[in-house]
Amino acid sequence: MRELRDRIEELERELENKKFELELLEATSNPVNDEDLKEATAQWKYYEQLYEEEKKDKENRIRKCFQWIKAKNPRVNREEFRDWVMSDDE
């Protein structure tokens, strides 16, 4: 009889733990609907395009600066110049 009581208590604790885990899962899981997914995809593509445009603009500006400096000093190395421009050093 005592073994059965202990087993029942153990199963009740396990059941409570499983209920708690299920509540946690339900509280933390946020199902994404198709509309949210479409909106997130559209935003991602928009910001990716902005990033690519900004990157291209920066590369063109660096290229133009290098051409100007190269005209003043023909011994300038492009990789060293780019590394210097992109560094945080002053």
trRosetta pair geometry for C-beta under 8 A, 3 or more apart (Angstrom, degrees):
i j d omega theta_ij theta_ji phi_ij phi_ji
1 4 5.8 -55 -154 34 33 111
1 5 6.6 33 150 -18 66 105
2 5 5.6 -54 -150 36 35 113
2 6 6.3 35 153 -18 67 105
3 6 5.7 -54 -148 38 31 112
3 7 6.2 31 153 -19 65 107
4 7 5.6 -54 -145 38 31 112
4 8 6.3 34 154 -22 65 104
5 8 5.6 -52 -147 34 30 112
5 9 6.4 31 154 -17 64 105
6 9 5.7 -54 -150 37 31 112
6 10 6.3 32 152 -20 64 106
7 10 5.6 -53 -148 36 32 114
7 11 6.3 31 154 -17 65 106
8 11 5.8 -56 -147 39 30 109
8 12 6.3 33 153 -21 64 106
9 12 5.6 -53 -146 35 30 113
9 13 6.5 32 154 -19 64 103
10 13 5.8 -54 -153 34 31 111
10 14 6.5 31 150 -17 64 106
11 14 5.5 -52 -146 38 34 113
11 15 6.2 39 152 -23 65 104
12 15 5.5 -51 -147 35 31 115
12 16 6.5 33 153 -18 63 103
13 16 5.7 -54 -150 36 32 111
13 17 6.4 33 152 -18 64 105
14 17 5.6 -54 -149 37 32 113
14 18 6.3 31 153 -19 66 106
15 18 5.7 -54 -146 37 31 110
15 19 6.4 34 153 -21 64 104
16 19 5.6 -51 -147 34 32 113
16 20 6.4 33 153 -19 64 105
17 20 5.7 -55 -150 36 31 112
17 21 6.3 32 152 -19 66 105
18 21 5.6 -50 -145 37 33 113
18 22 6.3 36 154 -20 65 105
19 22 5.7 -55 -149 36 30 112
19 23 6.4 31 153 -18 64 105
20 23 5.7 -53 -148 36 31 112
20 24 6.4 34 152 -20 64 106
21 24 5.6 -54 -150 36 32 114
21 25 6.4 33 153 -20 65 105
22 25 5.7 -51 -147 35 32 112
22 26 6.3 29 155 -16 65 106
23 26 5.8 -56 -146 39 30 109
23 27 6.1 28 156 -19 65 110
24 27 5.8 -59 -144 38 28 109
24 28 6.1 6 164 -3 65 114
25 28 6.3 -68 -140 46 24 96
25 29 5.7 15 168 -17 67 116
26 29 6.3 -53 -126 37 23 103
32 36 5.0 -124 -161 85 82 127
32 37 5.4 96 147 -59 117 93
32 40 8.0 -35 -158 2 133 143
33 36 5.2 95 55 10 71 102
33 37 7.1 -136 100 -4 37 92
34 37 5.5 -58 -148 39 33 113
34 38 6.2 34 155 -21 68 105
35 38 5.8 -53 -147 35 30 111
35 39 6.3 30 154 -18 64 107
36 39 5.7 -56 -148 38 31 112
36 40 6.2 30 155 -18 66 107
37 40 5.8 -54 -144 38 29 110
37 41 6.3 31 155 -19 64 107
38 41 5.7 -55 -146 37 29 112
38 42 6.3 30 155 -20 64 106
39 42 5.8 -54 -148 35 29 111
39 43 6.4 27 154 -16 64 107
40 43 5.8 -55 -147 39 31 110
40 44 6.2 36 153 -23 65 107
41 44 5.6 -52 -146 35 31 114
41 45 6.4 28 156 -16 65 105
42 45 5.9 -55 -148 38 29 108
42 46 6.3 32 152 -21 64 108
43 46 5.5 -54 -146 36 32 114
43 47 6.2 22 159 -10 67 108
44 47 6.2 -61 -146 42 26 102
44 48 6.1 29 154 -22 63 110
45 48 5.5 -54 -142 37 30 115
45 49 6.4 33 156 -21 63 104
46 49 5.9 -57 -154 34 27 110
46 50 6.6 27 149 -16 63 105
47 50 5.4 -47 -145 36 38 115
47 51 6.3 45 153 -23 65 102
48 51 5.6 -51 -150 34 32 115
48 52 6.5 31 153 -18 64 104
49 52 5.8 -53 -147 36 32 110
49 53 6.4 32 154 -18 65 106
50 53 5.8 -56 -148 38 30 111
50 54 6.2 30 155 -18 66 108
51 54 5.8 -58 -147 38 29 110
51 55 6.1 31 154 -21 65 108
52 55 5.6 -52 -144 36 30 114
52 56 6.3 31 156 -18 64 106
53 56 5.8 -55 -147 37 29 110
53 57 6.3 32 153 -21 63 107
54 57 5.6 -54 -149 36 31 114
54 58 6.4 29 154 -18 65 105
55 58 5.9 -55 -149 36 29 109
55 59 6.4 29 154 -18 64 107
56 59 5.7 -54 -146 37 31 112
56 60 6.4 32 154 -19 64 106
57 60 5.8 -57 -151 36 29 111
57 61 6.4 29 153 -19 64 106
58 61 5.7 -54 -148 36 33 112
58 62 6.4 32 154 -18 66 104
59 62 5.8 -53 -147 37 31 110
59 63 6.3 35 152 -21 64 107
60 63 5.5 -53 -147 36 32 115
60 64 6.3 32 155 -19 65 105
61 64 5.7 -52 -147 36 31 111
61 65 6.4 31 154 -17 64 105
62 65 5.8 -55 -148 38 31 111
62 66 6.2 32 154 -20 65 107
62 81 7.9 143 -177 126 95 101
62 82 6.1 61 175 -115 137 82
62 85 5.6 151 -124 104 106 163
63 66 5.8 -56 -148 36 28 111
63 67 6.4 31 153 -21 64 104
64 67 5.7 -52 -149 33 32 112
64 68 6.6 31 153 -18 64 105
65 68 5.8 -57 -153 36 32 111
65 69 6.3 26 153 -13 68 108
65 81 7.8 -177 109 166 101 123
65 85 7.1 123 86 -99 147 143
66 69 5.7 -57 -144 42 32 107
66 70 5.8 37 155 -25 67 108
66 76 7.3 -167 -156 118 79 133
66 78 5.9 49 -162 -124 146 80
66 81 5.3 119 -110 117 101 153
66 82 7.4 -13 -73 -60 134 78
67 70 5.6 -52 -141 35 27 114
67 71 6.6 33 155 -23 60 102
68 71 5.9 -53 -157 28 30 112
68 72 6.9 20 148 -11 62 106
69 72 5.6 -61 -154 41 38 109
69 73 6.2 -29 167 39 75 96
69 76 5.5 35 128 -19 107 176
69 81 6.6 164 77 -127 150 141
70 73 7.0 -82 -129 70 24 58
70 74 6.3 53 -177 -113 69 45
70 76 5.5 -121 -95 55 64 120
71 74 7.9 21 -125 -72 15 72
73 76 5.0 89 98 -36 102 103
76 80 7.4 -138 -175 71 69 111
76 81 5.8 49 168 -58 112 124
77 80 4.1 66 79 15 109 112
77 81 6.5 180 87 -14 54 86
78 81 5.7 -59 -148 37 29 112
78 82 6.2 27 157 -18 67 107
79 82 5.8 -53 -145 37 30 110
79 83 6.3 31 156 -18 64 107
80 83 5.8 -55 -146 38 30 111
80 84 6.3 31 154 -20 64 107
81 84 5.7 -57 -150 36 29 111
81 85 6.3 27 154 -18 66 107
82 85 5.8 -55 -146 37 31 110
82 86 6.1 17 160 -9 66 113
83 86 6.1 -64 -141 45 26 102
83 87 6.2 35 157 -36 64 105
84 87 5.9 -50 -146 19 28 114
84 89 7.5 -71 -149 67 65 111
